């Protein structure tokens, strides 16, 4: 007579609403203050980059520094500014959930962007890159942008650096786009990569102030 096998323990249910790190786009912004604030609102402290026009920014958009290299740069700049002003720097993090992000290094096609709502301007198929660049140059011509002739000679990412509000225009026209990873310039011609995302409450996994759990942090 053989012993019956011990039933396997049921798998513990995963916490509802959580997603793996591969489904997350982290954004970071910074607050400089003389004292520890009791509360911080992410959207009131978003990065001010060259070419930002607050009056034409998408009201449903959020943005912050993204990517290891850019975060290291931005952390350094924020710490330097805080020391100069004799203030403390607070790193405010927002985790944006978007299912089905592509593997690192893979190219985003037009079809994938429509299905996922995700764009990465440094990782796009050449055909899709040309389509977006042509659209943006058309917008500049329609707006009678004074620098459009010179801008038409730039490659796609340099064009976006010089006219970053084109990202907001793109997301305003293509409502299926939820997140765009793209470059911006800071004063001094310093390039950073940021993520601009659509403020959809169910896509925001978490917003918090790093190392300061006591600070009430909201979107």
Secondary structure by P-SEA (a helix, b strand, c coil): cccccccccccccccccccccccbbbbbbbbbccccccccccccccccccccccccccccbbbbbbcaaaaaaaaaaaaaaaaaacbbbbbbbbbbbbcccccccccccaaaaaaccccccccccaaaaaaaaaaaaaaaaaacccaaaaaaaccaaaaaaaccaaaaaaaaacccccbbbbccccccbbbbbbbbbcccccccccccccccccccccc
